[in-house]
Amino acid sequence: MTPGDRQRDPTRSSLIAAAIVVVAACLPYLSTIRAYFLQDDFGVIQLMARRPWTMFFRWFTMPWTEDIWQYTPDEIRPFVALSYVMTASWGAAQPAAHHLLNIAIHAGNGLLV
Protein backbone atom coordinates (compact mmCIF):
# COMPACT_ATOMS: atom_id res chain seq x y z
CA MET A 1 0.00 0.00 0.00
CA THR A 2 1.47 3.33 -1.03
CA PRO A 3 0.89 6.58 0.85
CA GLY A 4 -1.51 7.65 -1.91
CA ASP A 5 -3.60 4.50 -1.42
CA ARG A 6 -4.01 5.28 2.27
CA GLN A 7 -5.60 8.64 1.47
CA ARG A 8 -8.14 6.97 -0.79
CA ASP A 9 -9.17 4.28 1.71
CA PRO A 10 -12.91 4.89 2.29
CA THR A 11 -12.97 2.81 5.48
CA ARG A 12 -10.27 4.89 7.10
CA SER A 13 -11.98 8.12 6.02
CA SER A 14 -15.29 6.89 7.43
CA LEU A 15 -13.68 5.98 10.76
CA ILE A 16 -11.99 9.36 11.02
CA ALA A 17 -15.27 11.13 10.23
CA ALA A 18 -17.11 9.02 12.81
CA ALA A 19 -14.48 9.79 15.45
CA ILE A 20 -14.79 13.52 14.73
CA VAL A 21 -18.59 13.34 15.06
CA VAL A 22 -18.37 11.45 18.37
CA VAL A 23 -15.82 13.89 19.82
CA ALA A 24 -17.87 16.88 18.63
CA ALA A 25 -21.02 15.39 20.16
CA CYS A 26 -19.43 14.47 23.49
CA LEU A 27 -17.02 17.30 24.18
CA PRO A 28 -19.57 20.02 25.03
CA TYR A 29 -21.36 17.75 27.51
CA LEU A 30 -18.44 16.23 29.41
CA SER A 31 -18.76 18.91 32.09
CA THR A 32 -22.26 17.61 32.94
CA ILE A 33 -21.04 14.21 34.11
CA ARG A 34 -20.41 15.46 37.66
CA ALA A 35 -23.52 17.67 37.74
CA TYR A 36 -26.30 16.71 40.12
CA PHE A 37 -30.00 16.19 39.42
CA LEU A 38 -32.38 19.09 38.79
CA GLN A 39 -35.97 19.84 39.78
CA ASP A 40 -38.23 16.79 39.66
CA ASP A 41 -35.58 14.28 38.65
CA PHE A 42 -35.46 12.79 42.16
CA GLY A 43 -39.05 11.57 42.27
CA VAL A 44 -39.16 10.31 38.70
CA ILE A 45 -35.83 8.51 38.96
CA GLN A 46 -36.84 6.77 42.18
CA LEU A 47 -40.15 5.75 40.58
CA MET A 48 -38.44 4.38 37.46
CA ALA A 49 -35.86 2.52 39.55
CA ARG A 50 -38.72 0.34 40.81
CA ARG A 51 -40.15 -0.36 37.35
CA PRO A 52 -39.13 -3.17 34.96
CA TRP A 53 -38.05 -2.27 31.44
CA THR A 54 -40.97 -4.37 30.16
CA MET A 55 -43.29 -1.44 30.98
CA PHE A 56 -41.75 0.41 28.02
CA PHE A 57 -44.65 -0.30 25.67
CA ARG A 58 -47.23 0.83 28.26
CA TRP A 59 -45.49 4.23 28.46
CA PHE A 60 -46.65 4.92 24.90
CA THR A 61 -50.27 4.93 26.11
CA MET A 62 -50.13 5.96 29.77
CA PRO A 63 -48.41 8.76 31.68
CA TRP A 64 -44.93 7.70 32.70
CA THR A 65 -45.01 9.59 36.02
CA GLU A 66 -47.96 7.56 37.36
CA ASP A 67 -49.48 10.50 39.25
CA ILE A 68 -46.53 10.99 41.64
CA TRP A 69 -47.23 14.75 41.75
CA GLN A 70 -50.95 14.31 42.47
CA TYR A 71 -51.83 15.28 38.91
CA THR A 72 -51.34 13.68 35.53
CA PRO A 73 -49.16 15.71 33.16
CA ASP A 74 -50.25 15.74 29.54
CA GLU A 75 -47.16 14.01 28.20
CA ILE A 76 -45.96 10.61 27.10
CA ARG A 77 -42.20 10.08 27.35
CA PRO A 78 -41.41 6.37 26.98
CA PHE A 79 -37.77 6.79 25.98
CA VAL A 80 -36.94 9.04 28.91
CA ALA A 81 -38.61 6.55 31.26
CA LEU A 82 -36.69 3.67 29.68
CA SER A 83 -33.39 5.54 30.07
CA TYR A 84 -34.13 6.05 33.79
CA VAL A 85 -34.91 2.35 34.18
CA MET A 86 -31.67 1.42 32.41
CA THR A 87 -29.45 3.72 34.46
CA ALA A 88 -31.13 2.74 37.72
CA SER A 89 -29.29 -0.57 37.48
CA TRP A 90 -26.04 1.41 37.84
CA GLY A 91 -27.41 3.23 40.87
CA ALA A 92 -30.55 5.34 40.77
CA ALA A 93 -29.01 8.03 42.95
CA GLN A 94 -25.91 8.35 40.75
CA PRO A 95 -26.34 11.24 38.30
CA ALA A 96 -23.19 10.31 36.37
CA ALA A 97 -24.84 7.17 35.00
CA HIS A 98 -27.76 9.18 33.65
CA HIS A 99 -25.50 11.82 32.13
CA LEU A 100 -23.18 9.26 30.52
CA LEU A 101 -26.09 7.40 28.92
CA ASN A 102 -27.51 10.65 27.53
CA ILE A 103 -24.12 11.66 26.12
CA ALA A 104 -23.76 8.23 24.51
CA ILE A 105 -27.23 8.52 22.97
CA HIS A 106 -26.36 11.99 21.68
CA ALA A 107 -23.15 10.67 20.09
CA GLY A 108 -25.05 7.74 18.56
CA ASN A 109 -27.60 10.13 17.06
CA GLY A 110 -24.74 12.17 15.62
CA LEU A 111 -23.46 9.06 13.87
CA LEU A 112 -26.90 8.36 12.44
CA VAL A 113 -27.02 11.79 10.84
N, C-alpha and C positions, 0 to 999 in steps of 0.2 A: 504494500500500500504506500503510495507516494503522498507527500504532504498535500498535494492538490486533491487527491481522492478523499482525504479526511475532511476537507472543507465541503465536499459534496455529499457526505454521508447523511441521508435524511433522518436516520435514527438518532444520530448524535445531535443534530440540530433540534429535533423534537424534544429530546431529553433536556437540552440546555434551555429551550423555551419553557418547558414545564417547570424546571427548577426556578427560573426567573418569576414565573407566575406564582408559584408557591411562596417564594420569599416575599414578593410584593404583597401577597394576600396576608401573610402572617406578621410581617414586620410591624405594621402600625398597631397591631393588637397585642403584642407581647407584653406591654406594660399592664394589661388588664389581668394577667394571670394571678397576680397577688392581690388584686382588688377584692373587696368583700361583697356580699350580697346587697341589693338595693330594695327598698320599698316592700312589696308583698312577696318577694322571693321566698322568705322563710316559711310561710304557711303553705305555699304551693309546693315547695320542694319537699317538705315533710309529708304532705299528702301523697305526692307521687312516689316517695320512697316506700310507701306501704302498698303500692299498686303493682300488679304484674304487667309485663309488657303486652300480654295478650289482650289487655283492654284497649289497645291502640285503635282497633276498628270501631269500637263504641264511641271513641272521642270524635269521630266524624259526625255523629248524630246527637251527642249529648254534651252539655257543658263540661269541660275538663276540670273545673274547680270544685264541682260537686257541692255548691252552696256553702263553702267554708266562710264566706263573708256575710252570710245571712241574706244574700240576694244572688240572683243568677245573672251573671254578665252575658250580654248578647254577643258571644264570641265562641268560635270553635277553633281550637289550636292543637290538633292531634300531634303534630311533629314536635312542638315545644314540650308537650306532656311526655312524649316518648323519650326525648333527650333527657328530661329530668329523671325518668325511670332508669335510663341507662347509666347515668352518672351517679345515681344513688348507690349503685353497687360498689363504687369507689369511695363512698362516704358521702352521705347526703349533706353533711354540714361542711364539706370541703369545697369552697368556691373554685379552687384551681381546676378541679375535674370538670366542672361545668364550663369554665372559660376555655380550657384546652379542647374540649369537644366542639365548642362553637367555632373556635379558630380552625380546627381541622375541617369542619363542614364548610367554612368559608373558603378555605384553600381548595377543597374538592370542587366546589362550585366554580371557582376560578378556572380550574382545569377543564371543566365541562364547556365553558364558554370558548 
